[in-house]
Amino acid sequence: MKFTKTRRFDRDLISVFFAWFISRIVVVLTMWITDLFGSSETREFSSQGFRLWDAGWYQQLISGTYTELGEEAFRFFPGFVLLGRLVKPLLGGDEVLASVLIANLFSLCMFAVLYRLVVVETGNATRAKMAVWILALFPSAFVLVWGYAESLFITLTLIVFLALKKQNWKVVALFACLAGLTRPTGALIAVAVATAPGFWNTASNFKGRIERLTALMGGPLGVLAFLLWSNAQSGKKWVPFTVQEEFRGGFVDPVRRLMSGVREIFTLDPDGLHVLFAFSFFLLLIVVWKNLPRHYFFYALVSLLVAVSAENLNSLERYVMASFPYVIALAIFIDKKKIQKVAYPLSAVCLVACTVASATGRYVP
């Protein structure tokens, strides 16, 4: 019996690796073909390769400093940057290679931890493999191949949720804090901790209560640590957030933003695509509510509300992808072979389309 389980687990790990490998082949091949057959105008973007968009900023920070690069650099939290600085000397000082290597190694870790988490929560290995493939072929998953921080952030968040399952509050506190140092949305992990089973257990001793409080504050403390450091370095308050407002606009009522977005859909405004995705994600919340523990739902809900609370919805798909309960919800939703036959190819086509659009400057990842 144990031998059978071991063989099955080995096959599952092979499936996880295969999803990781295939998704990278798809993205890299798409980038190469896009650059090869692009016009002189689009090649100004595509020729940059793995330096495109935010990946270039992370690479500059790996080689330089925040103050050297100016206020805009403070939009990027230091978790991924610090790892890059550790790895860079081992790769001959190549910051591009360092960022891409870290992103892809953590992507592989991310798929493996996602598989384990779905098995633990649902007891369904087939569904776990589906979740891995969905994340691998997600339309915005090309950033998991580029030098972006998403793979690191999602891996840390998944470990937090595994620790919440075991009510290991020390591990939750540590990895939530690391997630907060990697992306500002790491602060939202506090919502998952506060709604997780066992958090409000009044029967525990004083030590247990302190551990739970530390777990609750882990994500916000990670974010706060970088904010305080950035205040000292820049001489201004809350620079990472104030600079981000220049790109996404100030905070707006998410309901009002979505209602105004309906007009963008009917007028065929490019931003209407983001609004369509937003509505589909809200529908997936129903699947999360019905099939996963409540802390998954509240974490997914607050993550989506924050993502749509801006005038500019660019990068919405990437932000929501980082909120992994939506990936599990999709796996549950397409849990029929007939739907899977359409869902996987369609997702792969969307991944290729988004990679092309981003590599040619038409889509902001």
Secondary structure, DSSP 8 states (H G I E B T S, - for coil): -HHHHHHHHHHHHHHHHHHHHHHHHHHHHHHHHHHHH--TTTHHHHTTGGGSHHHHHHHHHHHS-HHHH-GGGGGS-HHHHHHHHHHGGGGTT-HHHHHHHHHHHHHHHHHHHHHHHHHHHH--HHHHHHHHHHHHT-TTGGGGTTT-SHHHHHHHHHHHHHHHHHT-HHHHHHHHHHHHHH-GGGGGHHHHHHTSTTTT-TTS-HHHHHHHHHHHHHHHHHHHHHHHHHHHHHSSSSHHHHHHHHHH-SB--HHHHHHHHHHHHHTT-TTHHHHHHHHHHHHHHHHHHHHS-HHHHHHHHHHHHHHTSBS--TTHHHHHHTSTHHHHHHHHHT-SHHHHHHHHHHHHHHHHHHHHHHHTTSS--
